[in-house]
């Protein structure tokens, strides 16, 4: 990995246009520095992916590790915890809607500052924005119905199955072990290759 100061120097060095004065060595150094900077970014995201997979693996393994007697004692609390997923879903929808169209708007604005946007691109953007806004409003207006449906059809049956079905807990444990191993291997590869 490159230190931060070296990375700044390499970025300023790489942004200079290649001229006829640049020797093969200089061009090779520029390519190497660009490759190292790109590799650093890729390794950072792979490391984050490995950590995320390891975190998710815990939630697959937890029901089997806790056992059915503990799950039965904590059934009320687990139902309350799982019903909070509807709040997570609304946060994902709200943030997804806001961030997506903020990002798209910024990108369109930056592209428009360089060259004019074709009419069909602008129409497509506004059409997508309109459909997404309608879907967003339908979701917000029906949020209580969606939350009730999730509570009755998803969270309550899921808790009951986890408590009563040891095979489901065993399969979740195996899935958790596979996800954990995959996350570990990704992180190990990042350490080896960086």
N, C-alpha and C positions, 0 to 999 in steps of 0.2 A: 504494500500500500504506500501511496505517496503522502508525505506530510502536506499540511494545508498550504504552506508557503510555496512549496514546489509545485503544487497543483495550480495555484494562481499564476505562477510564472509560466507554467506549461500552457494554460489557457490563453494568456496574452501572447505567448509565442506562437500558438497554433492559429490564432485569429489573423495573424499577418498573412497577406496573400503571397503565394509562392511566385517568386519572380525569377528572372533569368539569372540573377546573382546567387540564388540558393544552390548550394552544392548538393550532391547526392547524400552526403552525410547529414546535412541540415534537414533535408526532406525525410530521411530515415528517422531522425530524432523526433521530428514532428509527428510522424505516424506512430512511433512507439509511445510517445506521451499521450496521444489521443487514445490509443489502445488501452493504456493503463487506466486512464480516467474512465473510459467506458466499462472496463472490467470492474473497477471499484464500485460503480453504480449498480452493475448487475449483481455483484457479490452482496451488496447491501440489501437488495430486494430479495435475493435468495435466502439470506439469513433471516429476514423478517418472515418469509414464507415458512421456513423451518420452525421458527418460534410459534407462529400461528397454528401450525399443524400439531405441535406438541401440546399447546393449550387446548385445542379441540379434542385431542385424544383423551384428556382427563375426563371430559364430560361424557364420553362414550364408556369409559371404564368405571366411572363413579357408581352407577347402580349395582354392578356386580360386587364391587369392593365393599360397599356399604351393607349389602345383604338384605334379604326380604324382611327380616324382623325390624331392622332400623327403618326401612322404607315404610313399613306399616305404621310405625310410631310417628313418623314424620309426614304422613300422607297429607294432612291439611296444609302444612307449610310448603310441601312440594307443589301442591296444586296452586297455592298462592304464587309461588315462584314461577311456575310454568305459565300462569295466566299473565305474567308481566311481559311475556313475549309479544303480546299484542301492542304494548307500548313501544317495544323495540321495532316492531314492524312499521308503526306509524312514523317513528323517527327516521327509519330508513327511507320511507316513501317521501317524507317532507324534505329531508336533507338531499336525497337523490334528485328530486325534482329541482330544488333550488340550485344545487351545485352543478348539475348537468347543464341547465340553461344559462347559468352564470358563466361557466367555462365556454360553452358554445358562443355566447354573446361576445365574450372577450376575444375569442379566436376570430370570429367574423369581423370584429372591430379592428383587430390588428391586421387582418388580411385586407380590409377595406382601406386602411391607411397606406398600404403599399400599392394596391391596384384596385380598380372598381370591381364590385361584386356583380357577377352576372345576375340578371333578373330571375332566372329559374332557380338559382341557389337561394336567393332571398325569399322567393315564394315557398320553396321547400322548407326553409327554416321556420317561417311563420306558420305554415301548415302543421309541421311537427310540434311547434310550440302550442298551437291551438288544441290539437288532439291531446297532448300531454296535460294541458291545463284542464280540459274537460274531464279526463280520467282522474286527475288529482282532485278536482272538486267532487266528483262522484264518490271517490274514496273517502274524502273528508266528511261529506254529508251522510254517508252510510257507515261511518266508523263504529258507532255503537253496535250496529247489527253485525259487522265483521268481527268485532271484539267478542260479542256473545257467541257467535258461531265458532270462533277459535277456542273459546273456553269450553263450550259444550262438546264440540266434535273433535278437537285435537288434544287439548291439554288433559282433560279428565280421562278420556280413554287411554292416553299414553301413560299416565301415572298408574292406572289400573292394570294395564298390561305389564308394566315394569315390575309391579308388586307381585302379580299372580303368575307371571310366565318366566320361569328361570332360564328357558332356552333363549328368550329375547335378550335377557341380561348377559348371557354367555356370548351370544353373537355380537352384542354391543362391545363387550370386553375385547373380543378378538379384533373387531374393527378398530377399537381404540389402540390396541397394540400395533396394528399395521400402520395406522396414521402416525403414532409416536415414532415408530422405526423410520418411516419415510421422512419425518421432520428431522430426526437425528442424522440420517444419512445426508440430507441436504445441508445441514449445518456443518457436518464433518467435511463434506466436499468443499464448502466455502473456506474452511480453515486450511485445507490442503492446498487449494488452488490460489489462495490469496497470500 
